[in-house]
Amino acid sequence: MEKWMKFLEVNSSRIFDLTIEHAILVGLAILVALLIGVPLGIYLTTNDYLAETVLQIASVMLTIPSIALFGVMIPVFSIVNQGIGFVPAFVALVLYAQLPIIRNTYTAIRNVNPQMRDAAIGLGMKPIQRLFRVEIPNAFPVIMAGIRTAVVINIGIGVIAAYIGAGGLGVLITQGISRGDNYLIITGSVAVAILAMIADGILLWIQKRFTPKSIAN
Amino acid sequence: MITFDKTTKTYEGNVTAVKGVDFTVEKGEIVVLLGPSGCGKTTLLRMVNRLESISEGKITIDGQDSMSLNQTALRRKIGYVIQSNGLFPNMTIEENTMIVPDLLGWSKKEKKERFHKLMEMIGLSGEKFGKRYPHELSGGQQQRIGVIRALAADPPVMLMDEPFGALDPIIREKIQDEFLQIQKEVKKTILFVSHDIDEAIKMADKIVLLRGGELMQYDTPSEMLVRPKNEFVREFFGKDRAIKSLSLHTIEDLRDMIGLAEFDDAIADTKTINVNHDLRNTLSMLLNQEADQVIVSDDDGNKLGAITIDIVQQYLHYEIKAKPAPVLEGV
């Protein structure tokens, strides 16, 4: 234990830098995934046929082992000289985040009480007014749950990104494995877990803060 | 005024929900669409604000073909109340009520004034309830909010789809009375869907009785009860339609026609009833007590006379017998 404390003391600034790097990689990937996934999920509620296809593709995406997907990214992005590093890792994480975000958005909007929707239409709301005033506010908790799942998945998968040179906390773990250094492995793993818990906690706070009180339960 | 002109609704696969229905809802009247489930009453109602498309024929509102108007603008001019009140849980009572004025771009001040005026109309405090959310209100209160939401932008026409259907009988009756009071004031042209015969008789100026999408009879409640046009109408209102028709008449009507009996103060346990009560309630009161008379009083408490079962029966006999026998079709 003492030796570990000593290790942390010596390496604290490096651990901190890697954590920030990890958070930025995952954060940007989630941001882009949101910009794609939420509008797509909403659009799919108007197109049943496409919805099935897209949700299936997104499901398949999530079953691809992360190490394999990162591997596939390398030759693809080599074409533009970005074979290793941030870009392929970022793209892979965006893809992994799609399923929970699209599926939860789609399901949440679909499940808005049809009578509530009927009232909104009957009162003379245009589709876009209905979406922003009624459907999204009432679907918000479920959409947020999808985002939280995506964030936690991405923080975990982001570890593998170290193998293709994207940095982040995975660096500690991969180095630990290759050197047989347990302190590195444990430190990296604990840091990943703490990061995931903090991120989820923040998102949960946002979810509670912006969920209309009356639909919270 | 709403006019239905050979209005027809056909779904894909040639299922006809509404078949060439013709009738007019006059300005300021409540017309109840009545019929067994699947008779097309809700479909017909939803065709007015174009939640359902019109397959053939047309619907005109105040002389304007509903199809010639912009769909959204049309809906904002028509108040719409549904059974499960359809309040939005993410909005406060004030926001819910003021949706249509908000969509129409009213100012904050106008909305606030309107909200408080409407709340006053249903006897709830705007101050107290304005900031609350729908789930914090009772079912009856929520349904009242649903009604004033439809009235918010003062639309000339209102559509009500079983608005009181989900309430328990006691609350339902109270809200019906309250709504009739409001209607006296606002005089809207109202189309009202119901499957409850008693509610229809109570609320309607006229009833449209539908079966399988076809109009069976369009008449005032009393005409329909006393002179059903065909066997279906007769059966729909049932064998007790004579008793039902009693709820359309007050003691006052009876007094005008055949007069009351002398009252006897000596009879113990005699109850008193106001002259404006309907005869159906009076009859059940008579049947549920020991004494064979009920004393009738006016609003000031003066005793006008007494009413007995014999007199009610005499009136019923007179009311129905005095009118020509119904001409039955297909009998």
Interface residues (C-beta under 8 A of the other chain):
Chain A: Q115 M116 D118 A119 A120 I121 G122 L123 G124 M125 K126 Q129 R133 V134 P137 N138 P212 K213 S214 I215
Chain B: N49 L51 T72 A73 L74 R75 R76 Y80 I82 Q83 S84 G86 L87 F88 P89 N90 M91 I99 V100 L103 Y133 P134 H135 E136 R149 L159
